[in-house]
Amino acid sequence: MNNPAFQQTDTLAERNFGSLELQSSQHYEAIWEEDVNNPSFVPGESGESCKDVVLRFESFLAMANKDVLSTLDGGSTLGKCVVIVVGHGDGLSCGASRLLGSPLEKHRQHGLENCGIMEVKK
């Protein structure tokens, strides 16, 4: 693709931790322990569960797939296409679980360090 398209979307925003949002990061470990037991767990009463985050990620995938296919010449260069996704912690770890087919309750195994890079080939 000669003219790569850049697109910003809120569908890759960080996971909403409800009333724990903007609080100490010490809460993360307890939330992640709950995720292991129940990927539908909603942190901070009004936050997002892992399942909620994956639904947003799937929405992004559908949009990105449509955009990539419409940009490419009849889909003939699809195998040569590279999509770079930039996002935040839990959003990306939940999305990686979805892409890699691993159990959602183990999404933290795909957790990245700050500025981490993960390559997923499909």
C-alpha positions in Angstrom: 0.0 0.0 0.0 1.7 3.2 -1.1 -0.4 5.6 1.1 -0.9 4.0 4.5 -4.1 5.1 6.2 -4.0 6.2 9.8 -7.2 6.0 11.8 -7.9 6.9 15.4 -10.7 5.2 17.2 -12.1 5.1 20.8 -12.7 1.3 20.4 -9.1 0.7 21.6 -9.4 2.9 24.6 -8.1 1.5 27.9 -10.4 -0.7 29.9 -12.8 1.3 32.1 -12.2 0.5 35.8 -15.3 2.3 37.0 -15.0 4.0 40.4 -11.4 2.7 40.5 -10.5 4.8 37.5 -7.6 7.2 38.1 -7.0 5.6 41.5 -3.9 3.8 42.6 -2.6 1.1 40.3 -2.5 -1.2 43.4 -6.1 -2.1 42.5 -5.0 -3.8 39.2 -3.7 -7.0 40.8 -7.0 -7.6 42.6 -9.0 -6.9 39.4 -6.8 -9.3 37.4 -7.3 -12.0 40.1 -11.1 -11.6 39.7 -10.7 -11.8 35.9 -9.1 -15.2 36.3 -12.1 -16.4 38.2 -14.7 -14.6 36.1 -14.1 -12.8 32.8 -17.5 -11.2 33.2 -16.4 -9.4 36.5 -17.1 -5.7 36.4 -14.6 -3.7 38.4 -15.5 -0.6 40.3 -19.3 -1.2 40.0 -19.6 0.5 36.6 -16.4 -0.5 34.8 -15.9 -2.9 31.9 -15.5 -6.7 32.2 -12.9 -8.5 30.0 -15.8 -9.6 27.9 -16.9 -6.0 27.4 -13.4 -5.1 26.3 -13.3 -8.0 23.8 -16.6 -6.8 22.3 -15.0 -3.4 21.6 -11.9 -5.1 20.2 -14.0 -7.2 17.9 -15.8 -4.1 16.7 -12.4 -2.6 15.9 -11.3 -5.8 14.0 -14.5 -5.7 11.9 -13.9 -2.0 11.1 -10.2 -2.5 10.4 -10.9 -5.5 8.1 -13.5 -3.5 6.2 -11.2 -0.5 5.8 -8.2 -2.6 4.8 -10.1 -4.6 2.2 -11.7 -1.5 0.7 -8.2 0.2 0.5 -6.5 -2.7 -1.2 -6.7 -3.4 -4.9 -9.4 -6.0 -5.1 -7.9 -7.8 -2.1 -5.1 -9.1 -4.2 -2.4 -7.7 -1.9 -4.1 -8.6 1.3 -1.4 -11.2 2.2 1.2 -8.3 2.1 -0.8 -6.0 4.4 0.5 -5.0 7.8 -1.8 -3.6 10.4 -0.3 -1.8 13.4 -2.5 -1.5 16.4 -1.6 0.9 19.2 -3.6 0.8 22.4 -3.5 0.3 26.2 -2.8 -2.5 28.7 -5.9 -4.5 29.3 -7.5 -3.5 26.0 -4.6 -5.1 24.1 -4.2 -8.1 26.4 -7.9 -8.9 26.1 -7.6 -8.3 22.3 -4.6 -10.6 22.1 -6.5 -13.3 23.8 -9.2 -13.0 21.2 -6.8 -13.0 18.3 -4.7 -15.9 19.6 -7.7 -18.0 20.7 -6.5 -18.2 24.3 -8.9 -18.2 27.3 -10.0 -14.7 28.2 -9.5 -15.4 31.9 -5.8 -15.7 31.1 -5.6 -12.4 29.2 -2.8 -11.1 31.5 -0.4 -13.7 30.0 -0.4 -11.4 27.0 0.2 -8.3 29.1 2.8 -5.9 27.8 5.3 -3.8 29.5 5.1 0.0 28.9 5.8 0.6 25.2 5.9 -3.2 24.6 5.5 -4.8 21.2 3.6 -7.9 20.2 3.6 -9.4 16.8 0.6 -11.5 15.8 0.6 -13.2 12.4 -2.6 -14.6 10.9 
